[in-house]
Amino acid sequence: GENFIAFGNDQNDIELFKTSLYSVQIGDFTGLTPYADETLELKGAPSLAVAAKILQTFAEFKGK
């Protein structure tokens, strides 16, 4: 289905991003950027930034 949110960081995520409801690119792989709805730059502790973005996105899309 297409009713999902995708998080990814490289070439293997392109097909996933194409079929998702919303997609968040983690990092700066330029080949993925055209398919991403949003890009999360990694600065500092990446795992904390990614976790925070997952929670934020979940809250935004909850019930949609």
C-alpha positions in Angstrom: 0.0 0.0 0.0 0.9 3.7 -0.1 -0.3 4.6 3.4 3.0 4.7 5.1 5.8 7.0 6.1 9.3 6.1 5.0 12.7 7.0 6.5 15.8 6.3 4.5 19.3 7.3 3.7 20.6 6.0 0.3 20.0 4.4 -3.1 18.1 1.3 -1.8 15.3 3.6 -0.4 14.3 5.2 -3.7 11.5 2.7 -4.5 10.2 2.9 -1.0 10.1 6.7 -1.2 8.3 6.6 -4.5 5.4 4.7 -3.0 5.1 6.2 0.4 2.6 8.8 1.7 5.5 10.9 3.0 9.3 10.4 3.1 12.1 11.7 5.2 15.7 11.5 4.0 18.3 11.0 6.6 21.6 12.5 5.6 22.7 14.0 2.3 22.7 11.2 -0.4 21.9 13.4 -3.4 20.4 10.5 -5.4 17.6 10.2 -2.8 16.8 13.9 -2.5 14.5 14.2 -5.5 12.2 11.6 -3.9 12.2 12.9 -0.4 9.4 15.2 1.0 11.8 16.3 3.7 15.5 16.0 4.5 17.0 15.6 8.0 20.6 16.8 8.2 22.7 14.9 10.6 24.6 17.0 13.1 25.7 16.0 16.6 24.2 12.8 17.9 22.4 11.3 14.8 20.4 8.7 16.6 18.8 11.3 18.9 17.9 13.5 15.9 16.4 10.6 14.0 14.4 9.4 17.0 13.1 12.9 17.5 12.1 13.2 13.9 10.3 9.9 14.0 8.3 11.0 17.0 7.5 14.4 15.4 6.4 12.9 12.1 4.2 10.3 13.9 2.5 13.0 15.8 1.8 15.0 12.7 0.4 12.1 10.7 -1.5 10.4 13.5 -5.0 9.7 12.4 -4.5 10.6 8.7 
